Amino acid sequence: MFAVTRLSFAARKAAAPKRAVRRLTSFGLFMKQTAKNPALNALPIKKRGVALGKMWRALPADQKKALAAQAKTIAVMPKVPKAAKPRKPSSYNKFIQANYRK
């Protein structure tokens, strides 16, 4: 029973399409461009978000369209998870392994 489940899962995993490339949004590009603004960096995170929202809403429509056109050309590759490194057992871990059955 379990072998069939594993095979079907492996088959589904092999047949699954690769992760698609995400596109950057115009607001995301705006945030990247204004990330190094010293006036915004001095603010706490919550107030910085509020200020960025106000700046975005105050932006004229033609500038937003230009940002959207520029953002369409930028592709954001999906993050690849890092392989977990095996950790060395601690002295407590070694003690438990040695004395667990006692």
CYANA upper distance limits for C-alpha pairs under 8 A (distance plus 0.5 A):
  1 MET  CA      5 THR  CA      7.18
  2 PHE  CA      6 ARG  CA      6.72
  3 ALA  CA      7 LEU  CA      6.63
  4 VAL  CA      8 SER  CA      6.59
  5 THR  CA      9 PHE  CA      6.54
  6 ARG  CA     10 ALA  CA      6.53
  7 LEU  CA     11 ALA  CA      6.54
  8 SER  CA     12 ARG  CA      6.57
  9 PHE  CA     13 LYS  CA      6.55
 10 ALA  CA     14 ALA  CA      6.63
 11 ALA  CA     15 ALA  CA      6.64
 12 ARG  CA     16 ALA  CA      6.54
 19 ARG  CA     78 PRO  CA      7.81
 20 ALA  CA     78 PRO  CA      8.28
 21 VAL  CA     75 ALA  CA      6.95
 21 VAL  CA     76 VAL  CA      6.66
 21 VAL  CA     77 MET  CA      5.88
 21 VAL  CA     78 PRO  CA      6.95
 22 ARG  CA     75 ALA  CA      6.67
 22 ARG  CA     76 VAL  CA      5.76
 22 ARG  CA     77 MET  CA      6.90
 22 ARG  CA     78 PRO  CA      7.45
 23 ARG  CA     71 ALA  CA      7.84
 23 ARG  CA     72 LYS  CA      7.01
 23 ARG  CA     74 ILE  CA      7.08
 23 ARG  CA     75 ALA  CA      5.59
 23 ARG  CA     76 VAL  CA      6.29
 24 LEU  CA     28 GLY  CA      6.65
 24 LEU  CA     29 LEU  CA      7.17
 24 LEU  CA     71 ALA  CA      5.96
 24 LEU  CA     72 LYS  CA      7.26
 24 LEU  CA     74 ILE  CA      6.75
 24 LEU  CA     75 ALA  CA      6.90
 24 LEU  CA     76 VAL  CA      6.88
 25 THR  CA     29 LEU  CA      6.78
 25 THR  CA     68 ALA  CA      7.25
 25 THR  CA     71 ALA  CA      6.39
 25 THR  CA     72 LYS  CA      8.05
 26 SER  CA     30 PHE  CA      6.68
 26 SER  CA     64 LYS  CA      7.46
 26 SER  CA     67 LEU  CA      5.72
 26 SER  CA     68 ALA  CA      5.00
 26 SER  CA     69 ALA  CA      8.44
 26 SER  CA     70 GLN  CA      8.28
 26 SER  CA     71 ALA  CA      6.06
 27 PHE  CA     31 MET  CA      6.65
 27 PHE  CA     56 TRP  CA      8.06
 27 PHE  CA     67 LEU  CA      8.47
 28 GLY  CA     32 LYS  CA      6.75
 29 LEU  CA     33 GLN  CA      6.67
 29 LEU  CA     67 LEU  CA      7.51
 29 LEU  CA     71 ALA  CA      6.81
 30 PHE  CA     34 THR  CA      6.72
 30 PHE  CA     56 TRP  CA      8.33
 30 PHE  CA     67 LEU  CA      7.71
 31 MET  CA     35 ALA  CA      6.33
 31 MET  CA     52 LEU  CA      8.03
 35 ALA  CA     40 LEU  CA      8.24
 35 ALA  CA     41 ASN  CA      8.13
 36 LYS  CA     40 LEU  CA      8.35
 36 LYS  CA     41 ASN  CA      7.57
 37 ASN  CA     41 ASN  CA      6.80
 38 PRO  CA     42 ALA  CA      6.88
 39 ALA  CA     43 LEU  CA      7.73
 40 LEU  CA     48 ARG  CA      6.31
 40 LEU  CA     51 ALA  CA      8.16
 41 ASN  CA     48 ARG  CA      7.96
 43 LEU  CA     47 LYS  CA      6.59
 43 LEU  CA     48 ARG  CA      6.02
 44 PRO  CA     48 ARG  CA      6.46
 45 ILE  CA     49 GLY  CA      6.72
 46 LYS  CA     50 VAL  CA      6.97
 47 LYS  CA     51 ALA  CA      6.57
 48 ARG  CA     52 LEU  CA      6.58
 49 GLY  CA     53 GLY  CA      6.66
 50 VAL  CA     54 LYS  CA      6.81
 51 ALA  CA     55 MET  CA      6.65
 52 LEU  CA     56 TRP  CA      6.56
 53 GLY  CA     57 ARG  CA      6.68
 54 LYS  CA     58 ALA  CA      6.61
 55 MET  CA     59 LEU  CA      6.79
 59 LEU  CA     63 GLN  CA      7.14
 59 LEU  CA     64 LYS  CA      7.29
 60 PRO  CA     64 LYS  CA      6.98
 61 ALA  CA     65 LYS  CA      6.69
 62 ASP  CA     66 ALA  CA      6.73
 63 GLN  CA     67 LEU  CA      6.67
 64 LYS  CA     68 ALA  CA      6.62
 65 LYS  CA     69 ALA  CA      6.66
 66 ALA  CA     70 GLN  CA      6.68
 67 LEU  CA     71 ALA  CA      6.44
 68 ALA  CA     72 LYS  CA      6.78
 69 ALA  CA     73 THR  CA      7.64
 70 GLN  CA     74 ILE  CA      7.63
 89 PRO  CA     93 ASN  CA      6.20
 89 PRO  CA     94 LYS  CA      6.93
 90 SER  CA     94 LYS  CA      6.77
 91 SER  CA     95 PHE  CA      6.65
 92 TYR  CA     96 ILE  CA      6.73
 93 ASN  CA     97 GLN  CA      6.69
 94 LYS  CA     98 ALA  CA      6.67
 95 PHE  CA     99 ASN  CA      6.59
 96 ILE  CA    100 TYR  CA      5.78
